[in-house]
Amino acid sequence: MPVTDYLERNCKLYGDEVALVELNPSIEDTRRTTWKEYDLVQTTESQPYRREITWSVFDEKANRVANMLLSRGVKRGDKVAILMFNCLEWLPIYFGILKSGAIAVPFNFRFDASEIEYCANLAEVDILLFGPEFIGRIESIADKLSRGRLLIYVGDHCPTFAESYRELVADCSSKAPLVRIEDEDDAAIYFSSGTTGFPKAILHNHESLMQAAQMEQKHHETGRDDVFLCIPPLYHTGAKFHWMGSLCAGSKAVLLKGTKPDIILKAISQEKCTIVWLLVPWAQDILDALDRGELHLQDYDLEQWRLMHIGAQPVPPSLIKHWKEYFPNHKYDTNYGLSESTGPGCVHLGMENIHKVGAIGIPGYRWQCKIVDESGNEVKQGDVGELCVKGPGVMTCYYNDEKATAETLKDGWLYTGDMAMQDEDGFIFLVDRKKDVIVSGGENIYPVQIENFLSAYEKVKDVAVIGLPDKRLGEITGAVISIKEGTECSEEEINEYCMELPRYKRPKKIIFAEVPRNATGKIEKPALRKKYGVEYLVAEENRG
């Protein structure tokens, strides 16, 4: 059963109910640009930055996209890419691609022109739909992209090198196309975050998508009365598959364009959101604003907010402890996963296990886990090894990369590249990325452990621990620390705080700077190692 069946079911059962809301607080004018009748998007006079669609309109729009693609010769297995910011058009386009039998290929909106070209070639994209924010990037490579590819522009004032989405779908049927989709059919290609080099193209079938949707609904008990707030980018598996819990339940979701604390709380209050997925930086910003007295909870209607969950990165236990001080009645969950496992959830803490904060949790719905050594043998409980997962959400392969596939998929197990350990109760704790482990004088040092320790310090807003090259020890530990607004902190202060750590874990170099994170909240450690590794070597040579 494909996830498109859920959309058609919701159209039949809940057709007149709101499916999606788009909030764009940055719009200051009194009206959005004119929308043609076939867009079927509702706006209001009092809230020009708010748009919504019902389940019936959602399904109709998806059908128009599917029929448009079929009319342009799209065949089963062709690849159709999406390069757009979050908006009401995003998910109907995605589902339209699936309904046509084609493979949906979401692009990271941070890709520059060369990365767009690279990924289009790697995934063998046939059609690219893109939004107005990307005209410049696409125009610079249009001659290369348009060779054998159709470029479709989603927005006003279509550029000459593309065709207009609105004109293409305007006369297309809103009836479901007669395309049969099986679980084993290829469904989507996602790209790895590229934190270890060029992105890989990750191929999933329809069974993977259905597994992610059902798992999300089960893990968070999403019901018809829930309202999910979605802030992260829809191109990423995390945002989309967390939203699919709402798809399964037939409940409303809100797409918010904005990450400032007041904007988030206002959206939760205004739309009566019950489930909110945050990234660590956004949760920390909310806490900091509350601590500084810039936000006051009594100004918002938040009684209905029942669950805050976090994924995409390790979560400092100190953050959750602080969160519960302001929101004592919130349920909490953390989700672990990779794009290779159809996003978060192959391991999750579980809303009933807040006493185990710090762990990523236990195997998710229909998933298995094991922790292995370098030879692939399971380690003893309590020992550190590589986390492996197995289940119906594992990728089919890295598209056009047999070598990488063979290195990652072994006997049905997905080798995650993450180092982990399991405690006596069976809960899994993430230790670090295999490639981020620091080897100093023959001793393995796991940065996440030090990051969690430093995050608990009252003046630290964000921190990244990396290995810096050292002639004698191979590597030493460096801590890049972002300090909370309005505070001052010295290197000596941090060193004094770190005296509680074992000597070999204490950072040898303290760097006060912003911690770069990608759109899904992951620390961009390769960029930090490149920047500060070179600087450290130069400084050492000058001192020598």
N, C-alpha and C positions, 0 to 999 in steps of 0.2 A: 504493500500500500504506500503510495507516494504522499508527501505532505500536502500536495495540491488537493488531495481529496478532503482534507480538513477545511481548506478554504471554501470548496464547493459546499460542504456540509454547513459551514457557518453562514454562507449566503442563503441557503434554504431555511435554516432554523432561526437565524438572528439577523436577517437581511437589513432591517431598518435600524439596527443598533450600531453605535459608533465602534469602528474597528481601530482606527488610527487617528491620532491628533498630532499635528506638527506645531510646535511652539518655537518662534524665532524672535526673541525679545530684542534683537539688534535692529529690527525694522522700526524706524521712527515715523515713516510717512503714514498718511491716513488710509492708504490703499496699497495693496500689492499691484503689480502690473496686471493688465487685463488677462483673464483666463477664458479660453473658449468654452463653449457649452459642453463639449465632449470631455473636458477635464473633470467635470462632475465634482468639483471641490467646493465645500461650503466655507464661507468666511462670515464674519459678523462686523457690524459697524464699530462696536465698542472694542473689539480685539482684532485689529487688522493683522496682527502678527500670529494669529491662530487660524489654522485650517484643519479640517477633519473630513474623513470619509467613512461611510458605513461599510459593513461586510459585503453588501450587494454591489456597491460601487467598486470596492476593492477587487471583487471577482470579475466584474465587467471590464475594468481597466486591464487586468491580467489577461483576460481573453482577447482583448483588442491587440495587446502586444504580441501574444502568441500567433494570432491570425495574420498580423502584419509581417512577422518573421517568416511564416510559412508562405505568404504571398511573394516574398522576396527570395524564395528558393531554399530557405533554411531546411536542413535535413537532420534526422536523428544523429546526435553525436557532434554536430557542428558546435563551435564555441562562440559564445556571445559575451563580450566583456562589458562591465559597468564601471564607469569612472565618474562618480557623483558624490557630492556631500549628502548627508542624511536629509531626506525630504519625503513628502507623501508619495512621490512618484517611484521612489527607490524599490520598495517591496513589491508593488504591482508589476514593475518591470522584471524583477527577479523571478517572480512566480509565472509571469508570462513566458519567460525563457524556458522554465521547467516544463510548462504546459505544452510547449511546442516540441518537446523531445530533445531540445538542444541542451548544451552544457553551459551553465552560468559561470562566468569568470569575473568575480569582483576584483577591482584594482584598488590598491592603496592610494588614497587621495594625496599622499605625500610623495608619490613617485614623481621624479623629475622626468623631462622628456626622454632622456636616454633609458631610464628604467621602464617607462611605458613601452618604448620600442622593444626593449629586451624581453619583457614579459609577454608582450603580444606575439613575438616570434617563438618564445619558449613554449607557450600554450597553444600555438597555432590558431590564434584568434581569427575568426571570419568576419565578425561584426563588432564594432565598438560604439557603445552609447556613452556620451559624455555631457557634462553640465557646463554652464556658462563660466564657471571658475577656471576651466581648463582649456579655454579657447587658445590662449597663447602657447601653452605647452604642446597642444595637438597641432596647431598651425605650423610650428617649427619642424615637425616631423611628418606633416600631412602627406608629402610626396612619397615617403617611404611606407607609411601606414596604409595609404589608399591603394597600394598595389595588390589587387585581389581582395581587398577588404572594403566593407561598407561602413562609412562613418556617419553616425546619426547623432544629431544635436538635440538635447533636451532643454528647451528654454526659448526665450524670445530672441528675435533678430538672428536668425540662423546664418552662420558664416558661409561663404561661397564654397568652401572646400568640403562641406558636409550636407546631408539631407536633413530636413526638419522632422523631428519625431511627431510633432503635432499634426503635420500634414499627412504623414504616413499612416498614423493610427486613426485619423478622423473618420474615414469611411469604412474602417474594418469592423467586422461583425463582433458583437459582444457575447456571442454564444461560444461555449466551450469547444475547442477544436477536437476532432475525432482522432486523437493520438493516444495510443495505449502505452502506459509507462509501467515497467516492471521494476522490482526492487533491485535487481542486479544491473540495471541500466546506469550508465555514467550520468551524474547529475551536476557536479560542480567542481571547479578547480579553484583552490585557494592558494595564496602565496605565503611562504614562510616569512617571518618578520625581517629576515636578512641580517640578523645580529651576528651571524657567523660568515657573512659574505653575500654573494648574489642570492636573491630569493629562489627557492625551489617551488615548482608547481605541484601542488598536492591534489590528487584526484580522488574524489569520493563518489560513491554511488547513491541511489535513492534510499537504500536501506540505512546508510549512515545518517542521512538527514532525518529520517523518521525516528531513528534511535535517539538522536540528540533532542528532538522535539518532545518525545514521550518521557525521556529521562528528566528533562527540565520540569515538566509539569508534575511529575511524580516527586522529585526531590523537594520542590518548594510548595507542593500542594496547591498549585494555582487553580483557582475556581472561577466561576462565572462572574463573581462580584469583585474580583481583584482588578487592579489597574497597575500596569507595569510601566515604570519610568525608564526609558532607554536613552542614555546619553552617549555612549561610545559609538564609534563609526560602524555602520552596518556592513562595510566590506569585510569586517573582521568576524570570524566564526563566533566569538564570545557574545557580541551584542545580538547578532541575528538569532542564534540558537537559544539564548535566554528568552528572547521575545517569542520564540516558537512555543514556549509554555503557554503563553496567552493565546496563540493560534489553536492549540489543543483544547484549551478551556473555552474558547469563544468569548474571550474577555478583551476589554479595551487596553490599548497601550499608547503611550505618549512619547513622541520623538522630540527631545529637547535640544535646541541648538544653543548651548551655553553651559559653562562649567563653574561659574562664580557661585559662591555659597548662597547668596541671597536669591539668585536666579533659580537654583535647585530647590531651595525650600519654598519659594513662591510657587513653583510648578507643582510640587507635591501637595501644597495647600489648595491651590486653585483647581487641580484636576482630581483631587482626592486619591492620590496614588497610595497604593498599599505595599508594593514591592519595588525596591530601588536597588539597582546594581551600581556600585561605585568603584572607582579605581582608588588606590591608596592616596594619591595626591589630592583628590577631590575630598575624600573623607577627612584628611588632615587639614585641608583648608577650612572646612566647615568647623572643625574643632577649634582651630586657631581663631577664627572670627568670633566664635562663641566665647572663647577665653578672653579676648580683647574687649568684649562687650559691644562689638559691632553688629551682632545679631542677637535677637531676643526671641526665644522659642514661643513666647506667648503672643507674638505678632502673627503667628501662622497657625493654620488648622492642620495639625499633624496627628490627631488621635487615631486616625484610620491606618497610619503607616505601621505595618506589622513586621516587615522583614527588610533588613539591610544585609546585602551580601556582596562579597568582594572576590574578584578573581584576577587572572592574568599575571600575578606576581606574588611573591611572598608577602605575608601580612604581619607586621610587627605586633606581637601580643599586647604591647603597651598601648597601641592605638585602640584596640578593641576594649581594653580596660577603661580607657578614657572615654570612649564612645558610650559605654554603658552608664557612665556617670551622668551623662546628659539624656540618654534614651534607655532607661532601665527596663522598659517593657518590650524593647525590640528583640525579635528573634534574629539570630545571626547565622550565616553560613559562609564558608569560603569554598571556592571551586577551583580545582586544578585540571588543566588539560592543555592540549596542543592543537594546532590546526590539523595535525596528522591524526588526532583522535576526535575530529569534528568539534573542536573547541572544548570548553570547560565542562567538567562533570564526570570524567572517567574516575576521578577521585574527588570526594567532597566530604566536608566535615560532618554535615547533617545538622539540622536546626536544633535537634535535641542534645547536641554534644558540645555546647559552648564551654563546658568545663575542660575541654581539650584544646582551647585556643592556642595556637602555635603550630598545631598539626595541620596538614592539608586534608587529613581525614582517612576514610576507608573507601574500598572500591565502590564506585557508583553503580547505579541500576544496570544490571546485565554485564558488568565489567569484572575482570579478574586482574590482580596485580601480583607482581613478585619483584624481589630485589636481588640482583645477581652481581657476581664478581667479574673480573676481566675475562674469565673463561666461560662465562655464562652459567655458572653454578649458583644456586641460591645461597645467600649468606645467612649466617646465624641471626636470630632476632636480636636487634640492638646494634648490629654491625652496619657500616655504611657500604652501599653498593649502588648500582645503576637501577633506576626504577623502570620496570617493563609493564606494559598494560596490554590486555587482550579483550576484545569484545566486538559487537556488531557495528561500532562506530570507527573502527580502524580504517585508515585510508586504503584505497586500492593500490596505489603506487605513487612514487614521484614521477610525474609525467615526463616522458622522454629522458629519464635518468635511471637506467637499470642498476648502475653501480651504487648510487645512493640508496635506492630501494632495497637492494640486497644487504646493505650495511645496517639498515634501520628495521626491516621486517624479517624476522627469523622464526619459522615455524608458527606463524600467525601472531607472534608477539611483536609489539611495537617497542623498540628500545628508545627511550625518551631522551637520553643524554643528560638526565637530571639525577643527581646523587641524592639518595634518601636513606632513611633508616626507619624501622618499625619498632614501636615500644611493646611492652608486655601485654597491653590491651589490644594490640592489633592496629593501632593508629599509626599512620605514616607521616613522618616529618621530612620535609624537603630540606636538604643540607645545602645544595648548590647545583649550578650547572656544571656538568663534567668539565667543560672547557674553561670555566671560570675559577676552578680550584687553583689556589696559589700553592706552589711547592717551594718552600723556603728552607734551605739547608736540609733537604730530604724530608721535611715535615709537611704533611698535607694540612692546609688551612682553608676552611670553608667560609667565604665572605659573608654569606647570609647570616651566619651565627653572630658575626661581629656587627653587621648592619642592624640586626634586631637589638643587640645590646646598646649600640649608640643611639638608636631611635628612641629609646626610653629616656634619654637625657632631655630635660625640660626645654633646653634652648635649641635642640636640633629639629629642623623641619623635615629634612630628607638627607639620605646618606647613601653613598655607593662605595664599596670596598673593592679595590682592584690590586693586582700584582704589578709592581714596578720592577724593572730589570736591575739586578745587582750582581757585580762581578764575583763577589765572594759567595753569596748564598743562592744565586740564581734568580731569586725574586724576593722582594720584601713587600710588606703590606702597606698600602696607601689608602687613606680614607678621604674621600671627597665629600665635604659636608656643607649643606645649605642650612643657614641659621634662620630661625623664625624672625619675622618682621618685628622691628622695634627692640631687638635684643642685641647684645654684644657678647662675643665669645672669643677667647684666646686659645692658642695652641696649648699653652700650659694647662689651661682649664680642662681641655679634652684629655690631655695626657694624664692628669690627676684622676679624672673619672675612670679612665681605662686601667687604672692600677688594680681594679677588681678582676680584670681578665688575667688568665695565665700569661706569663711573659711572652711566649712565642706567638700569642694571638694579638698582642697589643700593636696597633698601627705604628709603623716606624716613620710615616710621613703623613702630616695633616695638611689638607688643601681645602681652603674655604672658597667654594664656588657653587654655582647652580648645578644640580644633578639633571642631566638631560634624560628625558624619557620619550619613548615613541608614543604613537596615538593610542596604544593599548596599555600604556602605563609601565612598560618594561624599561629598565635602565639600559641605556645604550653604552654598555661597557666597552665594546671594541673602540668606540670613539674616544672614551676616556683613556683607555690604555694607549691609544695612538698619541693623543695629545700630551698626557702627563708622563708617559713613558719616555718619550723623546726629551721633554723638558728636564726630566730628572737625570737622564744620562748626561745631557749637556752640562747641567749644574755640577754633577759629580766630577766630570772631566775638568771643568774650570777650577774646582776646588783642588783637584789633584795636581 
